[in-house]
Amino acid sequence: MTEPDRTAGGPGVPVARRIVLVGPAHPYKGGGARHTTELAHRLRGLGHRVRIESWRAQYPAALYPGRQTITDPEGEPFPDTRHDLAWYRPDGWWRTGRRLARDADLVVLTLFSPVQVPAYLGLLAGIRSRSRTGTGTRVVVLCHNVLPHERRAIDVSLVRAMLRRADGVLTHSSEQGRLAEGLLVPGGPAPVVAEMPPHLPETGGARSGEQPGEHRHLLFFGIVRPYKGVDVLLRALAEGAPEDVTLTVAGEFWGGSADLAALAGELGLADRVRFREGYVPAEELPGLLAEADALVLPYRSATATQNVWLAHEHGLPVIATRAGTLADHVRDGSDGLLCEPGDVSDLARVLAGFYRPGEPARLRAGVRPVDAAPYWRAYTDRLLGA
């Protein structure tokens, strides 16, 4: 039975829309591809006609030093997915936009990086060339990041040009909403804010909470970039954690791990820190999580992340900073601990407190998996209302 779309047709009146999501999907990896795919499944479940317009080549290799694609999907692929877009084929951007204007009532452009903006401006030009004012295809920009954590002046100009050409903007936090609002035409419609819903990789459902005892081991997981604060974690580990506590840093290192390895050596941590370089496929996550007492997210800044929910899905407490939306997902003192971003001493204090006798087991007992359904219902409502 089609669930009513309250934003489109009023209470109890199901209205099916033709929706195209433009964004990464399998074989692209990571949270962005999972989000696009899960959103497509959820919208189709509400009775809408949905397609994903994905990429044949999303970024130049020089701008994305990690691995961009994987062989095995990390969730159920969406059946109606095209892979026509390429960053190096601007002639195809406009043609695709023309086709989307014919095929869709709503086009959602998922923004991760300003590198995508030239292609999206080409798509928008193609859409507008076929759309009549007030009656054509509507375009919403879904901002995973309004601007990069490490930004350049041209990034602001590119994103401003894109957002001002859209019919609506959705962000994943109030902070990001204010950032987007500063780029829009003054006095125009404000961005819509919707909390990012869970879109976790399929890992077989194994919970590390079933592993008895303490492991005296911590885990950082994700792409390693300066704003993630791994250097802060290393300094705090040396300053505040018991000497028998070890750490694994697992993920893709932008720029390599040499600087962090050198820092670990300087701090006397060479034999306590393991760097597991490279993308971590979903099937390896349960093992990494099962070896740890907590997932540590020492971010200096953040927009939204799935890693708190991922850890909780496996019964693992989380130590995180109050950056972005991290603090919204950690109940301080119940299923994890919080500290200030970029503050070595505060993180060291938290690490020392975490390893007080009985504390890891107490926090682990408070962990509960997230219920995804309410998040997705609110999210799709907000998106369709944008």
C-alpha positions in Angstrom: 0.0 0.0 0.0 1.3 3.4 -0.9 2.1 5.5 2.1 0.7 9.0 1.8 3.1 11.8 0.9 2.0 14.5 3.4 4.1 17.2 1.8 2.7 16.8 -1.7 -0.9 16.0 -1.6 -2.2 16.8 1.8 -3.3 14.4 4.5 -4.3 11.0 3.3 -3.8 11.9 -0.4 -1.0 9.8 -2.0 0.8 11.7 -4.7 3.5 9.8 -6.6 6.3 12.0 -7.9 8.9 11.3 -10.5 12.2 11.7 -8.6 15.8 11.5 -9.9 18.6 11.4 -7.4 22.0 12.6 -8.8 24.8 11.1 -6.7 27.1 8.2 -6.2 25.9 4.7 -6.1 27.6 1.3 -6.3 30.3 0.6 -7.4 31.2 3.8 -5.6 32.0 3.2 -1.9 31.3 4.7 1.5 28.6 6.6 3.2 27.7 8.8 0.3 26.9 6.0 -2.0 25.0 4.2 0.8 23.0 7.3 1.6 22.0 7.9 -2.1 21.0 4.3 -2.5 19.0 4.0 0.8 17.2 7.3 0.0 16.1 5.9 -3.3 14.8 2.7 -1.7 12.9 4.7 0.9 11.3 7.1 -1.6 10.3 4.2 -3.8 8.8 2.6 -0.7 6.6 5.7 -0.3 5.2 5.1 -3.8 7.3 7.5 -5.8 8.9 6.7 -9.2 12.6 7.0 -8.4 15.8 6.7 -10.4 19.5 7.3 -9.5 21.6 9.2 -12.0 25.1 8.1 -10.9 28.6 8.6 -12.2 30.8 6.8 -14.6 33.7 9.0 -13.3 33.0 11.3 -10.3 36.3 12.9 -9.5 39.8 13.2 -11.1 42.1 10.7 -9.4 44.5 13.6 -8.5 41.7 15.2 -6.3 40.7 12.0 -4.6 43.8 10.0 -3.6 41.9 7.1 -2.1 40.1 4.2 -3.7 36.8 5.4 -5.3 35.0 2.1 -6.2 34.6 -1.4 -4.8 33.6 -4.7 -6.2 31.0 -6.0 -3.8 28.1 -3.7 -2.8 27.7 -2.8 0.9 23.9 -3.0 0.7 21.1 -3.7 -1.7 21.8 -1.9 -4.9 19.0 0.2 -6.4 17.8 -1.4 -9.6 17.0 1.7 -11.6 20.5 3.3 -11.7 22.3 4.9 -14.6 26.0 5.6 -14.8 26.3 8.2 -17.6 27.9 11.2 -15.9 31.6 11.9 -16.1 33.6 14.8 -14.8 35.6 15.0 -18.0 32.5 15.0 -20.4 30.9 18.5 -20.0 28.9 17.8 -23.2 27.1 15.1 -21.4 26.1 17.3 -18.4 23.7 19.5 -20.4 22.2 16.6 -22.3 21.5 14.8 -19.1 19.9 17.9 -17.7 17.6 18.1 -20.7 16.6 14.4 -20.2 16.0 15.0 -16.5 13.7 17.9 -17.3 11.6 15.6 -19.4 11.6 12.6 -17.0 11.4 14.1 -13.5 9.2 16.3 -11.4 12.0 16.6 -8.8 15.8 16.4 -9.2 17.9 16.0 -6.1 21.6 17.0 -6.5 23.7 15.5 -3.8 26.6 17.8 -3.0 29.8 16.4 -1.3 32.5 18.6 -2.8 32.8 21.8 -4.9 34.5 19.6 -7.5 31.0 18.5 -8.5 29.6 22.0 -9.0 30.7 22.5 -12.7 28.9 19.3 -13.7 25.8 20.3 -11.6 25.7 23.8 -13.2 25.7 22.0 -16.6 22.8 19.8 -15.5 20.9 22.8 -14.2 21.4 24.6 -17.5 20.0 21.6 -19.3 17.0 21.4 -16.9 16.2 25.1 -17.1 16.4 25.0 -20.9 13.4 22.8 -21.1 11.5 24.0 -18.0 8.9 26.7 -18.1 8.9 29.1 -15.2 6.8 27.8 -12.3 5.7 24.6 -14.0 9.0 22.8 -14.7 11.2 20.3 -12.9 12.1 21.4 -9.4 15.7 21.1 -8.2 16.9 20.6 -4.6 20.5 20.6 -3.6 21.1 18.1 -0.8 24.3 19.2 1.0 26.3 16.6 2.7 28.9 19.4 3.1 28.0 22.9 2.1 31.7 23.8 2.0 34.7 21.6 2.5 36.4 21.4 5.9 39.6 22.6 4.2 38.3 25.2 1.8 39.6 27.5 -0.9 38.1 30.9 -2.0 36.9 29.4 -5.3 34.9 26.8 -3.3 32.7 29.6 -1.9 32.0 31.1 -5.3 31.2 27.7 -6.9 28.8 26.6 -4.2 27.1 30.1 -4.1 26.5 29.9 -7.8 24.9 26.5 -7.5 22.7 27.1 -4.5 21.3 30.3 -6.0 20.1 28.4 -9.1 18.3 25.7 -7.1 14.6 25.7 -6.0 15.5 24.4 -2.5 18.5 23.5 -0.3 18.6 20.8 2.4 21.4 20.5 5.0 22.0 18.0 7.8 22.5 20.4 10.7 21.5 23.9 11.8 25.1 25.0 11.6 25.3 23.8 8.0 21.9 25.5 7.4 23.3 28.9 8.5 26.3 28.4 6.3 24.1 27.7 3.3 21.8 30.6 4.1 24.8 33.0 3.9 25.4 31.9 0.3 21.8 32.3 -0.8 20.1 35.5 -2.1 19.2 37.6 1.0 15.5 37.4 1.8 15.0 34.3 -0.2 13.7 30.9 1.1 15.8 29.5 4.0 17.5 26.1 3.7 15.6 23.1 5.1 17.4 21.3 7.9 16.9 17.5 8.3 19.0 15.2 10.5 20.9 12.7 8.4 19.3 9.3 8.9 21.0 6.0 9.5 22.4 4.2 6.3 24.8 1.7 7.7 26.7 -0.9 5.7 25.5 -4.5 5.9 28.0 -6.2 8.2 26.1 -9.3 9.1 24.7 -7.9 12.3 27.5 -9.3 14.6 27.7 -7.3 17.8 31.1 -6.8 19.5 29.1 -6.4 22.7 29.0 -10.2 22.9 32.8 -10.3 23.4 33.4 -10.6 27.2 36.0 -8.5 29.1 38.1 -5.5 28.3 40.5 -5.5 25.4 42.5 -2.5 26.5 42.3 -1.3 22.9 40.7 1.7 21.1 39.7 2.2 17.5 39.6 5.1 15.1 37.8 4.3 11.8 37.3 6.4 8.7 39.1 8.6 6.2 42.1 10.2 7.9 42.3 13.9 7.2 43.5 16.8 9.4 40.0 17.8 10.6 39.4 14.3 12.0 41.9 15.0 14.7 43.9 11.8 14.8 47.0 13.8 15.9 45.0 15.1 18.9 44.1 11.5 19.7 47.7 10.3 19.6 48.8 13.1 22.0 45.9 12.4 24.3 46.7 8.7 24.3 50.2 9.5 25.4 49.0 11.9 28.0 45.9 10.3 29.6 45.4 6.6 28.7 46.9 3.8 30.8 50.2 2.6 29.3 48.8 -0.8 28.4 46.0 0.7 26.2 46.6 0.4 22.4 45.0 2.0 19.4 44.2 1.0 15.8 43.8 3.8 13.2 41.9 2.2 10.2 41.0 3.9 7.0 42.3 5.7 3.9 45.1 8.2 4.8 44.9 11.3 2.6 48.6 12.1 2.2 49.8 8.9 3.7 50.4 7.8 7.3 54.1 8.9 7.6 53.5 12.1 9.5 51.2 10.4 12.0 53.6 7.4 12.4 56.4 9.9 13.1 54.3 11.6 15.7 53.5 8.3 17.3 57.2 7.6 17.5 58.0 11.0 19.0 55.4 10.4 21.7 56.7 7.0 22.6 53.6 5.2 21.1 55.3 3.3 18.2 54.5 -0.1 19.8 51.0 1.0 20.9 49.5 2.3 17.7 48.7 0.3 14.6 48.0 2.0 11.3 45.7 -0.1 9.1 45.9 1.8 5.8 43.3 1.5 3.0 39.6 1.3 2.6 37.9 -1.0 5.1 35.3 -3.1 3.4 32.1 -3.9 5.3 32.9 -7.5 6.0 36.0 -6.5 8.0 34.2 -4.0 10.2 32.8 -6.5 12.8 36.3 -7.9 13.5 37.8 -4.4 14.0 35.0 -3.3 16.3 35.1 -6.6 18.2 38.7 -6.0 19.2 38.0 -2.6 20.7 36.6 -1.2 23.9 35.4 2.0 22.3 35.4 3.8 19.0 37.1 7.2 19.3 36.1 10.1 17.0 38.4 13.1 17.9 37.1 15.4 15.2 38.1 19.1 15.2 35.0 19.8 13.1 32.2 17.7 11.6 29.0 17.9 9.7 27.4 14.4 10.2 28.7 10.9 10.5 27.3 7.4 10.6 30.2 6.1 12.8 28.5 6.6 16.2 25.5 4.6 15.0 27.8 2.0 13.4 29.6 1.5 16.7 26.3 1.3 18.6 25.0 -1.3 16.1 27.9 -3.5 17.3 27.4 -2.8 21.0 30.4 -0.5 21.2 30.5 2.8 23.2 31.8 5.9 21.6 34.3 8.6 22.8 33.7 11.7 20.7 34.1 15.5 20.6 31.2 18.0 20.6 31.8 18.8 16.9 28.9 18.9 14.4 26.2 16.4 15.2 28.4 13.9 17.1 27.1 15.0 20.5 23.5 14.5 19.3 24.1 10.7 19.0 26.2 10.1 22.1 24.5 10.1 25.5 27.4 11.4 27.6 28.0 9.1 30.5 25.4 6.5 29.3 26.7 5.0 26.0 29.8 7.0 25.5 31.8 10.1 26.6 32.2 13.5 25.2 35.0 16.1 25.2 35.8 19.4 23.5 37.1 19.4 19.9 40.8 20.1 19.4 41.6 19.9 23.1 44.3 17.3 23.9 44.0 17.7 27.7 40.2 17.2 27.7 40.4 14.1 25.5 43.2 12.8 27.7 40.9 13.3 30.7 38.1 11.4 29.0 40.4 8.5 28.0 41.7 8.2 31.6 38.1 8.3 32.9 36.9 5.7 30.4 39.4 3.2 31.8 38.4 3.6 35.4 37.6 0.1 36.8 34.3 -1.2 35.5 33.6 1.9 33.3 34.0 0.2 29.8 31.5 -2.5 30.8 29.1 0.0 32.3 29.1 2.2 29.1 28.8 -0.9 26.9 25.7 -2.0 28.8 24.1 1.4 28.0 24.5 1.0 24.2 21.4 0.5 22.1 21.1 0.1 18.3 19.4 3.0 16.5 15.9 2.7 15.2 16.2 4.0 11.6 12.5 4.2 10.6 11.6 7.5 12.4 14.7 9.2 11.1 13.9 8.3 7.5 10.2 9.3 7.8 11.2 12.7 9.1 14.0 13.0 6.5 11.9 12.2 3.4 9.2 14.6 4.6 11.7 17.4 4.9 13.3 16.6 1.6 10.0 16.5 -0.3 9.0 19.8 1.4 12.2 21.5 0.4 
